[in-house]
C-alpha cells in the first residue's frame, strides 16, 4: 500500500487557494487548475492596481490644484515653479486639501508662489 505523504497539509493548502476564488463563477471556483490560474491573475491585477490607484489620486489632486489656480489667474505649471522658487515644500495632496477647505490660506500660498517665480528677461527687439 502506498504511503500517504501530504494528506491533511495538501488539503489545507488547496482550501486556502479555493477560499481566494470566492465570488467567481463556474470552473474558476471549482476546478483546481482554473483556481490556480484565477488566483495568479488576480494577484497580477492586484499588484498593478495598487499603483493605478496612486496614479489616479495624483491626477485628481493636480486637477483640483489647477482649477484653484485658474481662479487666481495663474497656471498650474507656473504655480508649481513658483513654489519651488519660494522653497515651499507642500505635496499635491495637501495643496489640494488646502485649496478646498481653506481658500484664504491657499490665496497666501499663491501670492508666495507668484513672488517666487523667476523674473523673465526682456525680449530683444
C-alpha positions in Angstrom: 0.0 0.0 0.0 1.4 3.4 -0.9 2.4 5.7 1.9 0.4 9.0 2.2 2.7 11.9 2.3 0.7 15.1 2.5 -2.9 14.2 3.1 -4.1 16.9 5.6 -1.5 19.5 4.6 -2.2 19.2 0.9 -6.0 19.6 1.5 -5.5 22.6 3.8 -3.3 24.2 1.2 -5.9 23.7 -1.5 -8.6 25.0 0.8 -6.7 28.3 1.2 -6.5 28.6 -2.6 -10.2 27.8 -3.1 -11.1 30.5 -0.5 -9.3 33.1 -2.6 -11.6 32.4 -5.5 -14.8 33.1 -3.6 -17.1 35.2 -5.8 -16.0 33.6 -9.1 -18.4 31.5 -11.2 -18.1 28.0 -12.6 -14.8 26.3 -13.1 -12.9 29.4 -11.8 -14.1 28.5 -8.4 -14.3 24.7 -8.5 -11.5 23.2 -10.7 -8.0 23.1 -9.3 -6.1 24.2 -12.4 -8.6 27.0 -13.1 -8.4 28.1 -9.5 -4.6 28.4 -9.7 -4.9 30.5 -12.9 -7.5 32.7 -11.3 -5.5 33.4 -8.2 -2.3 34.1 -10.1 -4.1 36.5 -12.4 -5.9 38.2 -9.5 -2.6 38.8 -7.9 -1.2 40.4 -11.0 -4.2 42.7 -11.3 -3.9 43.5 -7.6 -0.3 44.5 -8.0 -1.0 46.6 -11.0 -4.0 48.3 -9.5 -2.2 49.3 -6.3 -0.1 51.5 -8.5 -3.0 52.7 -10.6 -4.9 53.9 -7.5 -1.9 56.1 -6.6 -1.6 57.5 -10.1 -5.3 58.3 -10.3 -5.3 60.1 -6.9 -2.3 62.3 -8.0 -4.2 63.2 -11.2 -7.2 64.2 -9.1 -5.1 66.4 -6.8 -3.4 68.1 -9.8 -6.8 68.7 -11.4 -8.1 70.3 -8.2 -5.0 72.5 -7.7 -5.1 73.5 -11.4 -8.8 74.6 -11.0 -8.0 76.6 -7.9 -5.0 78.2 -9.6 -7.1 79.2 -12.6 -9.5 81.0 -10.3 -6.5 83.0 -9.1 -5.1 83.9 -12.5 -2.0 81.6 -12.5 -1.4 78.4 -14.4 -0.6 75.1 -12.6 2.9 74.9 -14.0 3.8 78.4 -13.1 2.3 77.8 -9.6 4.5 74.7 -9.0 7.5 76.5 -10.4 6.8 79.4 -8.0 6.5 77.1 -5.1 9.9 75.6 -5.9 11.4 79.1 -6.3 9.9 80.1 -2.9 11.2 76.9 -1.2 7.7 75.8 -0.2 7.6 72.0 0.1 3.9 71.0 0.3 2.8 67.9 -1.6 0.0 67.9 -4.0 -2.4 66.1 -1.7 -2.0 68.9 1.0 -2.2 71.7 -1.6 -5.5 70.1 -2.9 -7.0 69.9 0.6 -5.9 73.5 1.4 -7.5 74.7 -1.8 -10.8 73.1 -1.0 -11.1 73.6 2.8 -9.1 76.8 3.4 -9.2 79.2 0.4 -7.7 82.1 2.3 -4.6 80.1 3.1 -4.4 79.0 -0.5 -4.5 82.6 -1.6 -1.5 83.3 0.6 0.4 80.3 -0.8 -0.4 81.5 -4.4 0.9 85.0 -3.5 4.2 83.5 -2.2 4.4 81.3 -5.3 4.0 84.3 -7.6 6.7 86.1 -5.7 8.9 83.0 -6.0 8.7 83.0 -9.8 11.9 83.8 -11.6 11.8 87.2 -13.4 11.7 86.8 -17.2 14.4 88.6 -19.1 13.0 91.2 -21.5 12.8 90.2 -25.1 15.3 91.7 -27.5 13.7 93.6 -30.4 
